[in-house]
Amino acid sequence: MHGLYLLWWVQEKHVPVPIVAAVLAAGDLAIAALEIPTGWLADRCGHRISLLAGSFAQVAGMLFCWRGEGVTGLLTASLFVALGDAFRSGADQALLYRSCVALGREPDFQKIESRSRSMQLGALVALILAGGAIVERWGFGIGWLVETALCTVGLSIAYAMVEPPACGHETSGGAVQSAGAPSSIQRPAIEIGTLLRLAAPASLLGATASAAAFLAQTTGDADPARMTVLVAIITLAEAAGSALAAGLAPGTRAQVICAAFGAVTVVVAIVVPPAFLTTVVTLAFLMGVAHPLRAVAIQRLAADHVRARAASIASACDKACVMVALVAAGTLPRRRS
């Protein structure tokens, strides 16, 4: 239902577009507020436990999306989804990085992270298209039933995961002595200023891409089939960007280049309105490139006891920027096709 939830809220539930934007922004605000405490819990209690809690909350969120009524029901659904995202955010990257270190494959983290993200998005494209077909043939109710069932499968996968051993012991200065890991990752705990500099380009780019996609999905009277195809194309573009990121150097330079190119495409869309959909797809591609590179840079700088928190702070920056962008997008005048 990823490609149809906006259509569900606006056309089926008859919730005005500005309110939908506000609900989504409230969810992003909740994630931003929960990111750091859930990251702390993940680092303290275990990243697998955090993934389990997030998957459980996701199932509850899907049930409220399906059965909730009015603004209250949709807000509750958004908050459950936010809680699920917050518990999983950071914990997934930390678990993967620690697993790579435990297996002596730390240099492979970038390829695995980028390709896993690309494959995840590629699978999402298939699910988006399938969701559109299910809704067209059997209606939204069956679509939400299948969505909830898939989230339950995700909960089972999280349960089957194994918590890897700690990367190593920490020195008195906070550095991590990682067993079997190359010296390049023996770093002190990441400073907040450094973390925010790493996070900012991808956060701003992601906010712009989210606002553009929101406008594309809520402008005009699109039918489920057209909306599904549009969201599938956007997601596929992001997947292609993540695949490309596997061979790029991590850090801020590539992220800044992506953000700058994204700003240029926005200006082009403003000057040449017919280029808007091309801009939406391009922004998704650039976002797909930037986020895996940032994940690698953060995990290689963070100490072992703050891995999930470091990634969660970056994600909180994402949500704060997206929240502002969605509110702005929701207040723009709409045209009818």
Sine and cosine of phi, psi and omega as CSV:
sin_phi,cos_phi,sin_psi,cos_psi,sin_omega,cos_omega
0.00,0.00,0.10,0.99,-0.05,-1.00
-0.84,0.54,-0.58,0.81,-0.04,-1.00
-1.00,0.08,-0.06,1.00,-0.15,-0.99
-0.80,-0.60,-0.04,1.00,-0.10,-0.99
-0.92,0.40,-0.55,0.83,0.07,-1.00
-0.92,0.38,-0.65,0.76,0.06,-1.00
-0.89,0.45,-0.63,0.77,0.02,-1.00
-0.87,0.49,-0.73,0.68,-0.04,-1.00
-0.94,0.33,-0.68,0.74,-0.11,-0.99
-0.98,0.19,-0.74,0.67,-0.12,-0.99
-1.00,-0.06,-0.62,0.79,-0.04,-1.00
-1.00,0.05,-0.65,0.76,0.00,-1.00
-1.00,-0.03,-0.16,0.99,0.06,-1.00
0.85,0.52,0.64,0.77,0.08,-1.00
-1.00,-0.04,0.79,-0.61,-0.02,-1.00
-0.85,0.53,0.54,-0.84,-0.04,-1.00
-0.82,0.57,-0.72,0.70,0.01,-1.00
-0.86,0.51,-0.57,0.82,0.02,-1.00
-0.95,0.32,-0.62,0.78,0.07,-1.00
-0.86,0.51,-0.70,0.71,0.03,-1.00
-0.88,0.48,-0.64,0.77,0.01,-1.00
-0.92,0.39,-0.61,0.79,0.04,-1.00
-0.90,0.43,-0.70,0.71,0.05,-1.00
-0.88,0.47,-0.64,0.77,0.02,-1.00
-0.91,0.42,-0.60,0.80,0.04,-1.00
-0.90,0.44,-0.62,0.78,0.07,-1.00
-0.89,0.45,-0.68,0.74,0.04,-1.00
-0.91,0.42,-0.60,0.80,0.05,-1.00
-0.90,0.43,-0.66,0.76,0.03,-1.00
-0.89,0.45,-0.67,0.74,0.03,-1.00
-0.89,0.46,-0.71,0.70,-0.01,-1.00
-0.85,0.52,-0.62,0.78,0.00,-1.00
-0.96,0.28,-0.51,0.86,-0.07,-1.00
-1.00,-0.03,-0.29,0.96,-0.12,-0.99
-0.81,0.58,-0.79,0.61,-0.10,-0.99
-0.93,0.37,-0.73,0.68,0.04,-1.00
-0.90,0.44,-0.61,0.79,0.04,-1.00
-0.94,0.33,-0.55,0.83,0.10,-1.00
-0.90,0.44,-0.66,0.76,0.05,-1.00
-0.89,0.46,-0.69,0.73,0.02,-1.00
-0.89,0.45,-0.64,0.77,0.01,-1.00
-0.89,0.45,-0.70,0.72,0.01,-1.00
-0.92,0.39,-0.52,0.85,-0.07,-1.00
-1.00,0.05,-0.66,0.76,-0.13,-0.99
-0.98,-0.20,-0.26,0.96,0.00,-1.00
0.85,-0.53,0.68,-0.73,-0.05,-1.00
-0.96,0.30,-0.53,0.85,0.06,-1.00
-0.90,0.43,-0.69,0.73,0.02,-1.00
-0.87,0.50,-0.64,0.76,0.01,-1.00
-0.91,0.42,-0.64,0.77,0.04,-1.00
-0.91,0.42,-0.61,0.79,0.05,-1.00
-0.89,0.45,-0.73,0.68,0.00,-1.00
-0.88,0.47,-0.66,0.75,0.02,-1.00
-0.90,0.43,-0.64,0.77,0.01,-1.00
-0.92,0.39,-0.62,0.79,0.04,-1.00
-0.90,0.44,-0.70,0.72,0.02,-1.00
-0.90,0.44,-0.56,0.83,0.02,-1.00
-0.90,0.44,-0.67,0.75,0.04,-1.00
-0.87,0.49,-0.72,0.70,0.02,-1.00
-0.88,0.48,-0.64,0.77,0.02,-1.00
-0.89,0.47,-0.66,0.75,0.02,-1.00
-0.91,0.42,-0.61,0.79,0.04,-1.00
-0.90,0.44,-0.64,0.77,0.03,-1.00
-0.95,0.31,-0.57,0.82,0.09,-1.00
-0.86,0.51,-0.63,0.78,-0.07,-1.00
-0.98,0.21,-0.77,0.64,-0.16,-0.99
-0.98,-0.18,-0.21,0.98,-0.02,-1.00
-0.91,0.41,0.53,-0.85,-0.01,-1.00
-0.84,-0.54,0.65,-0.76,0.07,-1.00
0.94,0.33,-0.11,-0.99,-0.03,-1.00
-0.90,0.43,-0.60,0.80,-0.01,-1.00
-0.89,0.46,-0.71,0.71,0.01,-1.00
-0.90,0.44,-0.66,0.75,-0.01,-1.00
-0.94,0.35,-0.59,0.81,0.05,-1.00
-0.91,0.41,-0.66,0.75,0.05,-1.00
-0.88,0.48,-0.69,0.72,0.04,-1.00
-0.87,0.49,-0.69,0.72,-0.01,-1.00
-0.89,0.46,-0.61,0.79,-0.02,-1.00
-0.95,0.32,-0.61,0.79,0.07,-1.00
-0.90,0.43,-0.69,0.72,0.04,-1.00
-0.88,0.47,-0.63,0.77,0.04,-1.00
-0.88,0.47,-0.67,0.74,0.02,-1.00
-0.89,0.45,-0.66,0.75,0.04,-1.00
-0.89,0.45,-0.70,0.71,0.02,-1.00
-0.89,0.45,-0.65,0.76,-0.03,-1.00
-0.91,0.42,-0.66,0.75,0.01,-1.00
-0.92,0.40,-0.59,0.81,-0.02,-1.00
-0.99,0.16,-0.51,0.86,-0.06,-1.00
-0.89,0.46,0.76,-0.65,-0.01,-1.00
1.00,0.08,-0.71,0.70,-0.01,-1.00
-0.90,0.44,-0.59,0.80,-0.01,-1.00
-0.92,0.40,-0.71,0.70,0.01,-1.00
-0.92,0.40,-0.65,0.76,0.01,-1.00
-0.90,0.44,-0.68,0.74,0.01,-1.00
-0.89,0.45,-0.68,0.74,0.02,-1.00
-0.91,0.41,-0.70,0.71,-0.03,-1.00
-0.89,0.45,-0.71,0.70,0.00,-1.00
-0.90,0.44,-0.57,0.82,0.04,-1.00
-0.91,0.41,-0.66,0.75,0.04,-1.00
-0.89,0.46,-0.68,0.74,0.01,-1.00
-0.91,0.42,-0.68,0.73,-0.01,-1.00
-0.89,0.46,-0.51,0.86,0.00,-1.00
-1.00,-0.02,0.05,1.00,-0.04,-1.00
0.95,0.32,0.48,0.88,-0.06,-1.00
-0.83,-0.56,0.57,0.82,-0.02,-1.00
-0.81,0.58,-0.67,0.75,0.00,-1.00
-0.89,0.46,-0.32,0.95,-0.01,-1.00
-1.00,0.08,-0.06,1.00,-0.07,-1.00
-0.85,0.52,-0.67,0.74,-0.04,-1.00
-0.88,0.47,-0.72,0.69,0.00,-1.00
-0.90,0.44,-0.68,0.73,-0.03,-1.00
-0.92,0.40,-0.70,0.71,0.00,-1.00
-0.89,0.46,-0.72,0.70,-0.04,-1.00
-0.92,0.39,-0.72,0.69,-0.04,-1.00
-0.94,0.33,-0.58,0.82,0.05,-1.00
-0.90,0.43,-0.67,0.74,0.04,-1.00
-0.90,0.44,-0.65,0.76,0.01,-1.00
-0.90,0.43,-0.69,0.72,0.02,-1.00
-0.91,0.41,-0.61,0.79,0.03,-1.00
-0.88,0.47,-0.70,0.71,0.02,-1.00
-0.93,0.37,-0.60,0.80,0.06,-1.00
-0.89,0.46,-0.67,0.74,0.07,-1.00
-0.90,0.43,-0.58,0.82,0.03,-1.00
-0.90,0.44,-0.59,0.81,0.06,-1.00
-0.86,0.50,-0.72,0.69,0.02,-1.00
-0.88,0.48,-0.65,0.76,0.01,-1.00
-0.93,0.37,-0.59,0.80,0.04,-1.00
-0.88,0.47,-0.73,0.68,0.01,-1.00
-0.90,0.44,-0.65,0.76,0.04,-1.00
-0.90,0.43,-0.64,0.77,0.02,-1.00
-0.89,0.46,-0.66,0.75,0.04,-1.00
-0.88,0.47,-0.67,0.74,0.00,-1.00
-0.92,0.40,-0.65,0.76,0.01,-1.00
-0.90,0.44,-0.71,0.71,-0.01,-1.00
-0.91,0.41,-0.64,0.77,0.02,-1.00
-0.89,0.46,-0.60,0.80,-0.10,-1.00
-1.00,0.01,-0.68,0.73,-0.13,-0.99
-0.87,-0.49,-0.14,0.99,0.05,-1.00
0.98,-0.18,0.18,-0.98,-0.07,-1.00
-0.91,0.42,-0.54,0.84,-0.04,-1.00
-0.86,0.51,-0.73,0.69,0.03,-1.00
-0.91,0.40,-0.60,0.80,0.04,-1.00
-0.86,0.51,-0.71,0.71,0.01,-1.00
-0.94,0.35,-0.54,0.84,0.06,-1.00
-0.89,0.46,-0.72,0.70,0.01,-1.00
-0.91,0.42,-0.65,0.76,0.01,-1.00
-0.87,0.50,-0.71,0.70,0.00,-1.00
-0.90,0.44,-0.64,0.77,0.02,-1.00
-0.90,0.44,-0.65,0.76,0.02,-1.00
-0.90,0.43,-0.60,0.80,0.05,-1.00
-0.91,0.41,-0.56,0.83,0.06,-1.00
-0.91,0.40,-0.61,0.79,0.09,-1.00
-0.88,0.48,-0.66,0.75,0.05,-1.00
-0.87,0.49,-0.61,0.79,0.07,-1.00
-0.88,0.47,-0.65,0.76,0.03,-1.00
-0.90,0.43,-0.62,0.78,0.02,-1.00
-0.91,0.42,-0.68,0.74,0.03,-1.00
-0.87,0.48,-0.62,0.79,0.02,-1.00
-0.90,0.44,-0.55,0.84,-0.05,-1.00
-0.98,0.18,-0.16,0.99,-0.02,-1.00
-0.95,0.32,0.31,-0.95,-0.02,-1.00
-0.86,-0.51,0.72,-0.69,0.05,-1.00
-0.96,0.27,0.87,-0.50,0.00,-1.00
-0.96,0.28,0.32,-0.95,0.06,-1.00
-0.93,0.36,0.34,-0.94,0.05,-1.00
-0.87,0.50,0.50,-0.87,-0.03,-1.00
-0.91,0.41,-0.42,0.91,-0.01,-1.00
0.27,-0.96,-0.23,-0.97,0.01,-1.00
-0.98,-0.18,0.38,-0.92,-0.01,-1.00
-0.98,-0.18,0.63,-0.78,0.07,-1.00
-0.99,0.17,0.12,-0.99,0.00,-1.00
-0.89,0.45,-0.41,0.91,0.02,-1.00
-1.00,0.07,0.04,1.00,0.04,-1.00
1.00,-0.08,-0.03,1.00,-0.02,-1.00
-0.96,0.26,0.44,-0.90,0.00,-1.00
-0.97,-0.23,0.86,-0.51,0.10,-1.00
-1.00,-0.05,0.99,-0.14,-0.16,-0.99
-1.00,0.00,0.85,-0.52,0.00,-1.00
-0.91,0.42,0.83,-0.56,0.05,-1.00
0.97,0.23,0.03,1.00,-0.06,-1.00
-0.99,-0.15,0.47,-0.88,0.02,-1.00
-0.92,0.40,0.39,-0.92,-0.06,-1.00
-0.90,0.44,-0.34,0.94,-0.04,-1.00
-0.90,0.43,-0.29,0.96,-0.01,-1.00
-0.96,-0.28,0.15,0.99,0.08,-1.00
-0.99,0.11,1.00,0.08,-0.16,-0.99
-0.87,-0.49,0.42,-0.91,0.16,-0.99
-0.96,0.29,0.22,-0.97,0.07,-1.00
-0.83,0.56,0.69,-0.72,-0.13,-0.99
-0.92,0.38,0.70,-0.71,0.02,-1.00
-0.98,0.19,0.54,-0.84,-0.08,-1.00
-0.90,0.44,-0.59,0.81,0.02,-1.00
-0.90,0.43,-0.68,0.73,0.05,-1.00
-0.89,0.45,-0.67,0.74,0.00,-1.00
-0.89,0.46,-0.69,0.73,-0.01,-1.00
-0.92,0.38,-0.57,0.82,0.06,-1.00
-0.91,0.41,-0.60,0.80,0.06,-1.00
-0.94,0.35,-0.56,0.83,-0.11,-0.99
-0.99,0.17,-0.55,0.83,-0.22,-0.98
-0.84,0.54,-0.76,0.65,-0.07,-1.00
-0.86,0.51,-0.73,0.68,0.00,-1.00
-0.92,0.39,-0.57,0.82,0.02,-1.00
-0.90,0.43,-0.73,0.68,0.00,-1.00
-0.91,0.41,-0.64,0.77,0.02,-1.00
-0.91,0.42,-0.68,0.73,0.01,-1.00
-0.90,0.44,-0.61,0.79,0.03,-1.00
-0.90,0.43,-0.68,0.74,0.03,-1.00
-0.90,0.44,-0.69,0.73,0.01,-1.00
-0.90,0.43,-0.64,0.76,0.00,-1.00
-0.91,0.41,-0.68,0.73,0.02,-1.00
-0.90,0.44,-0.67,0.75,0.01,-1.00
-0.90,0.43,-0.68,0.74,0.02,-1.00
-0.91,0.42,-0.62,0.78,0.04,-1.00
-0.88,0.48,-0.71,0.71,0.03,-1.00
-0.88,0.47,-0.66,0.75,-0.01,-1.00
-0.90,0.43,-0.52,0.85,-0.06,-1.00
-1.00,0.03,-0.26,0.96,-0.08,-1.00
-0.88,-0.47,0.05,1.00,0.03,-1.00
-0.99,-0.13,0.81,-0.59,0.00,-1.00
1.00,0.03,-0.08,-1.00,-0.03,-1.00
-0.93,-0.38,0.94,0.33,-0.03,-1.00
-0.98,0.22,0.58,-0.82,0.08,-1.00
-1.00,0.02,0.26,-0.97,-0.05,-1.00
-0.83,0.56,-0.62,0.78,-0.04,-1.00
-0.90,0.43,-0.75,0.66,0.01,-1.00
-0.90,0.43,-0.64,0.76,0.00,-1.00
-0.91,0.43,-0.65,0.76,0.01,-1.00
-0.88,0.48,-0.70,0.71,0.00,-1.00
-0.89,0.46,-0.67,0.74,0.00,-1.00
-0.88,0.48,-0.76,0.65,-0.02,-1.00
-0.91,0.41,-0.57,0.82,0.05,-1.00
-0.89,0.46,-0.67,0.74,0.02,-1.00
-0.90,0.44,-0.69,0.73,0.02,-1.00
-0.87,0.49,-0.71,0.71,-0.01,-1.00
-0.92,0.39,-0.64,0.77,0.03,-1.00
-0.90,0.44,-0.61,0.79,0.05,-1.00
-0.89,0.45,-0.66,0.75,0.04,-1.00
-0.90,0.43,-0.63,0.77,0.04,-1.00
-0.89,0.46,-0.66,0.75,0.03,-1.00
-0.89,0.45,-0.63,0.78,0.05,-1.00
-0.90,0.44,-0.66,0.75,0.03,-1.00
-0.91,0.42,-0.61,0.80,0.05,-1.00
-0.90,0.45,-0.65,0.76,0.02,-1.00
-0.90,0.43,-0.57,0.82,-0.06,-1.00
-0.89,0.46,-0.35,0.94,-0.03,-1.00
-0.87,0.50,-0.46,0.89,-0.05,-1.00
-0.96,-0.27,0.15,0.99,-0.04,-1.00
-0.98,-0.19,0.30,-0.96,0.02,-1.00
-0.99,0.17,0.77,-0.64,0.02,-1.00
-0.95,0.30,0.32,-0.95,0.00,-1.00
0.78,-0.63,-0.24,-0.97,-0.10,-1.00
-1.00,0.02,-0.43,0.90,-0.12,-0.99
-0.87,0.49,-0.78,0.63,-0.01,-1.00
-0.90,0.43,-0.58,0.81,0.03,-1.00
-0.91,0.42,-0.67,0.75,0.01,-1.00
-0.90,0.43,-0.65,0.76,0.04,-1.00
-0.88,0.48,-0.70,0.72,0.03,-1.00
-0.88,0.47,-0.70,0.71,-0.01,-1.00
-0.90,0.45,-0.66,0.75,0.01,-1.00
-0.91,0.42,-0.68,0.74,0.02,-1.00
-0.91,0.41,-0.59,0.81,0.06,-1.00
-0.89,0.46,-0.65,0.76,0.04,-1.00
-0.88,0.47,-0.62,0.78,0.03,-1.00
-0.90,0.44,-0.67,0.74,-0.01,-1.00
-0.91,0.41,-0.54,0.84,0.05,-1.00
-0.91,0.41,-0.68,0.73,0.04,-1.00
-0.87,0.49,-0.66,0.75,0.02,-1.00
-0.88,0.48,-0.67,0.74,0.00,-1.00
-0.91,0.42,-0.56,0.83,0.03,-1.00
-0.94,0.35,-0.67,0.74,-0.02,-1.00
-0.96,0.27,-0.60,0.80,-0.03,-1.00
-0.84,-0.54,1.00,0.07,-0.07,-1.00
-0.80,0.61,-0.58,0.81,0.04,-1.00
-0.87,0.49,-0.29,0.96,0.01,-1.00
-1.00,0.08,0.12,0.99,-0.11,-0.99
-0.87,0.49,-0.75,0.66,-0.04,-1.00
-0.90,0.43,-0.58,0.81,0.08,-1.00
-0.89,0.46,-0.63,0.78,0.04,-1.00
-0.90,0.43,-0.66,0.75,0.02,-1.00
-0.85,0.52,-0.72,0.70,-0.01,-1.00
-0.92,0.39,-0.66,0.75,0.00,-1.00
-0.90,0.45,-0.67,0.74,0.03,-1.00
-0.89,0.46,-0.63,0.78,0.04,-1.00
-0.89,0.45,-0.66,0.75,0.03,-1.00
-0.87,0.49,-0.74,0.67,-0.01,-1.00
-0.90,0.44,-0.62,0.78,0.06,-1.00
-0.89,0.46,-0.63,0.78,0.05,-1.00
-0.88,0.47,-0.56,0.83,0.04,-1.00
-0.95,0.31,-0.71,0.70,-0.19,-0.98
-0.94,0.33,-0.65,0.76,-0.17,-0.99
-0.92,0.38,-0.69,0.72,0.06,-1.00
-0.90,0.44,-0.58,0.81,0.03,-1.00
-0.90,0.44,-0.64,0.77,0.04,-1.00
-0.92,0.40,-0.65,0.76,-0.01,-1.00
-0.87,0.50,-0.67,0.74,0.01,-1.00
-0.90,0.43,-0.73,0.69,-0.03,-1.00
-0.87,0.49,-0.66,0.75,-0.03,-1.00
-0.93,0.36,-0.72,0.69,-0.04,-1.00
-0.91,0.41,-0.53,0.85,0.01,-1.00
-0.98,0.20,-0.27,0.96,0.04,-1.00
-0.99,-0.15,-0.44,0.90,-0.13,-0.99
-0.98,0.18,0.58,-0.82,0.15,-0.99
-0.95,0.31,0.35,-0.94,-0.13,-0.99
-0.89,0.46,-0.51,0.86,-0.09,-1.00
-1.00,0.10,-0.02,1.00,0.00,-1.00
-0.76,-0.65,0.33,0.94,-0.08,-1.00
-0.88,0.48,-0.77,0.64,-0.01,-1.00
-0.92,0.40,-0.63,0.78,0.01,-1.00
-0.90,0.44,-0.65,0.76,0.00,-1.00
-0.88,0.47,-0.73,0.69,0.03,-1.00
-0.91,0.40,-0.57,0.82,0.00,-1.00
-0.93,0.37,-0.59,0.80,0.05,-1.00
-0.90,0.44,-0.67,0.74,0.06,-1.00
-0.88,0.47,-0.66,0.75,0.03,-1.00
-0.92,0.40,-0.57,0.82,0.05,-1.00
-0.89,0.45,-0.61,0.79,0.09,-1.00
-0.88,0.47,-0.65,0.76,0.05,-1.00
-0.85,0.53,-0.76,0.65,-0.08,-1.00
-0.92,0.40,-0.61,0.79,0.03,-1.00
-0.89,0.46,-0.68,0.74,0.02,-1.00
-0.93,0.38,-0.66,0.75,0.02,-1.00
-0.90,0.44,-0.63,0.78,0.00,-1.00
-0.85,0.53,-0.74,0.67,0.01,-1.00
-0.90,0.43,-0.67,0.74,-0.04,-1.00
-0.91,0.41,-0.62,0.78,-0.01,-1.00
-0.94,0.35,-0.64,0.77,0.06,-1.00
-0.88,0.48,-0.69,0.73,0.03,-1.00
-0.90,0.44,-0.68,0.74,0.01,-1.00
-0.91,0.41,-0.59,0.81,-0.02,-1.00
-0.93,0.36,-0.39,0.92,-0.02,-1.00
-1.00,-0.04,-0.11,0.99,0.02,-1.00
-0.95,0.33,0.56,-0.83,0.04,-1.00
-0.90,0.43,0.55,-0.83,-0.02,-1.00
-0.97,-0.25,0.56,-0.83,0.15,-0.99
-0.96,-0.27,0.44,-0.90,0.05,-1.00
-0.97,-0.24,0.70,-0.72,0.00,-1.00
-1.00,0.09,0.00,0.00,0.00,0.00
